[in-house]
Amino acid sequence: MILMGTGLRDMKAQFSCLNLLPGNHLSSKFAMSMKQIADWALNTVTQRGAGYADVRIVDHRQRALATKNGKVGHAGSAESLGIGIRVLVNDAWGFAATDNLGREAVEKTAAQALEIARASASVKEQPVRLAPEPAVKIDWATPCKIDPFSTSVDQNLDLLTRIDAELLAVKGVTLAESSMHLGRYEQWFYNTDGSDIHQTRVSTGAGFSALAFQGTEIMKRSYPNSFGGQHQNKGYELVDELKLLENAPRIGGIAVSLAVYSWIGPRAGPRGTGSAGRWRLRNIRERENVAEGRRSATTVRPGNRE
């Protein structure tokens, strides 16, 4: 975890994601702090001969949680905050970055980017030519009603363990797995042409899987999809919209039903294992239809062809 030494992290904690939506900009005090940091870098390089320069300040926060049969399987968080400075000198690029947003460190990093650009210019094969672009000033954010990080880890894990409990309450469910991923990526961009761009991307994802063992067969059913849950660029409201707890018994039931209907003994099938495999597949499809309410139950057996 990378922490800021300038106190900006504490300042940021007071803002919810509602403040990040277009039309509800960050406090001018916080926005001016980022602008001031960028100016330290841009002023340093322009005063020393840079033809162009830009600055990106990035604040990235993540949380990943997972449970297995009601116990915590994984709980991790990561947070990074830093500045990247790109400089064009003598038609060559130089780049340097730091996680220290204090003035002295920022100016030193800007000077380092400048020196790297000059060194690059001495060995360049082709000059860098930038297309003319007008300055852009914009504030953009993904839709967000509930800041994911306004929820606690304990609150997140409580939901996941309750989902596991609902799955395991279905007779025949052998393994229950639930997961949640939260993220926020915030970036401020400034350049010597006058661009001032602030963007915030909030992401939320959650889902679960139920596994049922029957004989030599293992059936797995996931919700709301089979690749680690539903992930969208929106706030924690997504978790409520998915109705995870409400759907857990249904998904657990489908997994068990598929396992029961898919398992056929080793002697099944007049044509050996290949035939048994075909009938097993047919039973799987049949049971999916039954579980989803598309038709009534009928057990297909080898030798009883419809």
Stockholm file with secondary structure:
# STOCKHOLM 1.0

chainA/1-306         MILMGTGLRDMKAQFSCLNLLPGNHLSSKFAMSMKQIADWALNTVTQRGAGYADVRIVDHRQRALATKNGKVGHAGSAESLGIGIRVLVNDAWGFAATDNLGREAVEKTAAQALEIARASASVKEQPVRLAPEPAVKIDWATPCKIDPFSTSVDQNLDLLTRIDAELLAVKGVTLAESSMHLGRYEQWFYNTDGSDIHQTRVSTGAGFSALAFQGTEIMKRSYPNSFGGQHQNKGYELVDELKLLENAPRIGGIAVSLAVYSWIGPRAGPRGTGSAGRWRLRNIRERENVAEGRRSATTVRPGNRE
#=GR chainA/1-306 SS CCCCSSSHHHHHTTCCGGGGSTTSCCCHHHHHHHHHHHHHHHHHHHHTTCSEEEEEEEEEEEEEEEEETTEEEEEEEEEEEEEEEEEEETTEEEEEEESCCSHHHHHHHHHHHHHHHHHHHTTCSSCCCCCCCCCCEEEEECCCSSCGGGSCHHHHHHHHHHHHHHHHTSTTCCEEEEEEEEEEEEEEEEETTCCEEEEEEEEEEEEEEEEEEETTEEEEEEESCSSSSEEESSCTHHHHHHTHHHHHHHHHHHHHHHHHHHCCCTTCCTTCHHHHHHHHHHHHHHHHHHHTTSSCCCCCCTTCCC
#=GC SS_cons         CCCCSSSHHHHHTTCCGGGGSTTSCCCHHHHHHHHHHHHHHHHHHHHTTCSEEEEEEEEEEEEEEEEETTEEEEEEEEEEEEEEEEEEETTEEEEEEESCCSHHHHHHHHHHHHHHHHHHHTTCSSCCCCCCCCCCEEEEECCCSSCGGGSCHHHHHHHHHHHHHHHHTSTTCCEEEEEEEEEEEEEEEEETTCCEEEEEEEEEEEEEEEEEEETTEEEEEEESCSSSSEEESSCTHHHHHHTHHHHHHHHHHHHHHHHHHHCCCTTCCTTCHHHHHHHHHHHHHHHHHHHTTSSCCCCCCTTCCC
//
